[in-house]
Amino acid sequence: MKKYIYTGVNSAITLQHEGKALDVLFFNGKTVEMPSENQATKTLILNGNLTLVAKAKDATAPTELAPATPNKALKGAK
């Protein structure tokens, strides 16, 4: 199952996933989880209704900081 952002009119669908019925509710601009191998998912992607959610960056990865620039307004202030 992958996460997607849904764009379109509010609706619902029932999919078969791993031998079970899976009810999916679609709300415009909201995240939805769907099996990527399902034909309905593929169709919604092709129609532009689903956009894959990018994975968040690793929280332990170092963050790049912009170099500090001196504040000219503070120069000469006492």
Sine and cosine of phi, psi and omega as CSV:
sin_phi,cos_phi,sin_psi,cos_psi,sin_omega,cos_omega
0.00,0.00,0.69,-0.72,0.03,-1.00
-0.84,-0.55,0.38,-0.93,0.02,-1.00
-0.99,-0.11,0.68,-0.74,0.01,-1.00
-0.73,-0.69,0.40,-0.92,0.20,-0.98
-0.99,-0.14,0.77,-0.63,-0.01,-1.00
-0.99,-0.11,0.69,-0.72,0.09,-1.00
-0.80,-0.60,0.87,-0.49,0.01,-1.00
0.44,-0.90,-0.17,-0.99,0.01,-1.00
-0.96,0.29,0.50,-0.86,0.04,-1.00
-0.89,0.46,0.73,-0.68,-0.04,-1.00
-0.32,-0.95,-0.06,-1.00,0.01,-1.00
-0.54,-0.84,0.36,-0.93,0.02,-1.00
-0.51,-0.86,0.50,-0.86,0.11,-0.99
-0.92,-0.39,0.85,-0.53,-0.02,-1.00
-0.94,-0.35,0.39,-0.92,0.19,-0.98
-0.99,-0.11,0.86,-0.51,0.00,-1.00
-0.67,-0.74,0.87,-0.49,-0.01,-1.00
0.81,0.59,0.66,0.75,0.07,-1.00
0.98,0.20,0.11,0.99,-0.02,-1.00
-0.81,-0.58,0.44,-0.90,0.09,-1.00
-0.97,0.23,0.72,-0.69,0.01,-1.00
-0.83,-0.56,0.92,-0.39,0.04,-1.00
-1.00,0.06,0.80,-0.61,0.00,-1.00
-0.85,-0.52,0.81,-0.59,0.05,-1.00
-0.98,-0.21,0.73,-0.68,-0.02,-1.00
-0.94,-0.35,0.81,-0.58,0.11,-0.99
-0.80,-0.60,0.77,-0.64,-0.07,-1.00
-0.79,0.62,0.80,-0.60,0.05,-1.00
0.99,0.14,0.03,1.00,-0.04,-1.00
-0.98,-0.22,0.33,-0.94,0.01,-1.00
-0.99,0.12,0.63,-0.78,0.03,-1.00
-0.67,-0.74,0.58,-0.82,0.06,-1.00
-0.97,-0.25,0.78,-0.62,0.00,-1.00
-0.60,-0.80,0.47,-0.88,0.07,-1.00
-0.95,0.32,0.83,-0.56,-0.08,-1.00
-0.91,0.42,-0.40,0.91,-0.04,-1.00
-1.00,0.08,-0.12,0.99,-0.04,-1.00
-0.96,0.28,0.63,-0.78,-0.03,-1.00
-0.89,0.45,-0.59,0.80,0.03,-1.00
-0.90,0.44,-0.64,0.77,0.04,-1.00
-0.88,0.47,-0.73,0.68,0.00,-1.00
-0.87,0.49,-0.65,0.76,0.00,-1.00
-0.91,0.41,-0.69,0.72,0.01,-1.00
-0.90,0.43,-0.57,0.82,0.07,-1.00
-0.91,0.41,-0.74,0.68,-0.01,-1.00
-0.89,0.45,-0.55,0.84,0.02,-1.00
-0.98,0.18,-0.10,1.00,0.02,-1.00
1.00,0.09,0.24,0.97,0.00,-1.00
-1.00,0.05,-0.38,0.92,0.00,-1.00
-0.86,-0.51,0.70,-0.72,0.08,-1.00
-0.81,-0.59,0.82,-0.58,-0.02,-1.00
-0.88,0.48,0.72,-0.69,0.04,-1.00
-0.98,0.18,0.79,-0.61,0.02,-1.00
-0.94,0.35,0.59,-0.80,0.03,-1.00
-0.94,0.34,0.60,-0.80,0.02,-1.00
-0.93,0.37,0.52,-0.86,0.05,-1.00
-0.91,0.42,0.46,-0.89,0.05,-1.00
-0.88,0.48,0.83,-0.56,-0.05,-1.00
-0.91,0.42,-0.34,0.94,-0.03,-1.00
-1.00,0.00,-0.12,0.99,-0.02,-1.00
-0.94,0.35,0.61,-0.80,0.02,-1.00
-0.91,0.41,0.57,-0.82,0.01,-1.00
-0.98,-0.18,0.72,-0.69,0.05,-1.00
-0.99,0.14,0.72,-0.70,0.04,-1.00
-0.93,-0.36,0.58,-0.82,0.06,-1.00
-0.95,0.32,0.55,-0.83,0.02,-1.00
-0.89,0.45,0.59,-0.81,0.00,-1.00
-0.94,0.34,0.62,-0.79,0.08,-1.00
-0.88,-0.47,0.67,-0.74,-0.04,-1.00
-0.91,0.41,0.59,-0.81,0.04,-1.00
-1.00,0.05,0.94,-0.34,-0.07,-1.00
-0.89,0.46,-0.47,0.88,-0.02,-1.00
-0.92,0.39,-0.45,0.89,-0.02,-1.00
-1.00,0.07,-0.28,0.96,0.00,-1.00
-0.91,0.42,0.74,-0.67,0.03,-1.00
0.99,0.13,-0.12,0.99,0.04,-1.00
-0.97,0.23,0.65,-0.76,-0.02,-1.00
-0.88,-0.48,0.00,0.00,0.00,0.00
